[in-house]
Amino acid sequence: MGVAIAKAAIAMGGRVTLIHGPVSQSIIAEAEGSRIIAVENTQQMCDAVLREVLEADILVMAAAPSDYAPLERSKQKIKKDDEIFNIQLKRNPDILQHAAEICREKNHRCVRAGFAAETTDIHHYAQKKLRAKDLDIICLNDISEDGAGFAVDTNRIIVYNRSGERIDLPMQSKYEAAVKILHCCAKYLDKGISDN
């Protein structure tokens, strides 16, 4: 979905920076024309977003970074000696929240759109995330629905914005959905109604 958004933004005349995690190079090639920043983990993604966000008019966070990471990394292979093996996890940074904070601190207006990949009580959790992360737009995916979410070329998205409006996008290609999401973002950009 992130690559589709980058591709659509380029086609609409935008200067695009695509920050991506581990994905195939053939997928990344679809975003030709964008500035590419590859990262390997959530902390690196957070660092890259915070470096770039103050230059952005629109930030779309379509990645699904891990909420937790191992507390310690082993430098060697872990042998399977025990039947039960425990790993301690630490919480990863909340990239959207940090981006909102830095925009507020620097008084930088940036339309912020996030994604909510949900399976239960989907509308409640999406709207909660919209408010909690101080977003302009949240793009809700019911990832339990066939043809939506990950590892497919299509998506069905419900867009909620901070004004309380709900926009239902039908099942369509991720590129077509990306164009519509960017139009939703552009309305906020034109109206200057982001709260930053």
Phi, psi and omega in degrees: 000321179298319178293321178298321178293317178299314181299316180294319180295322177296315180298333180272003176096010181278152168269120193242135168246122179254115175257120185225153174271195182295108174218165183291148180295333179294326177291315181297326180300335179292342181262028179304135183107347177262158173279126188254130173235114180266136177231162183250341182212175185295321180297317178296322178296317179299312180302317181294316180298316182293330176290327189264335192298329182287351175261358188259145169270328180225133174241119177245118182255094181261351181291159176239071182291155181293140177284336183228155177223156177301139179296321178230147176254135177277136179273355179223167180298136177270120182283149181269071181275325186254153176290325180242134180231128182253140176236130175274137180244150173240153181286134175281161178294149176271100189298314181299319181294317179295321178297318178298318181296315181292325177295319178295314181301319184266006181052046182255123178278121180213121176291128183242126178236134178237173177241146175234107177268107188234160177232336180225147179045048194298319183291320179300310184292324178295314181292325177296317179294321178305313181286313186297326183260007175055050181267159171274325184219141170235133180254111184269128172246128167271095187285356174276350181278134177301134177085003180237150174095233190264155171062024174223162182268358182242168177200150171236122188234143170248122181261127169248141175240170186292346176279355179095000181283144175242129179236117179267118176263130181289169174301126182200177178296154178298327178296314179298319177296320180299317179301315181292321177297317179294326175296321176298318178296317183298327177299319178291322179296315181294321183278344182063036184258011170293143186280006181285000000 
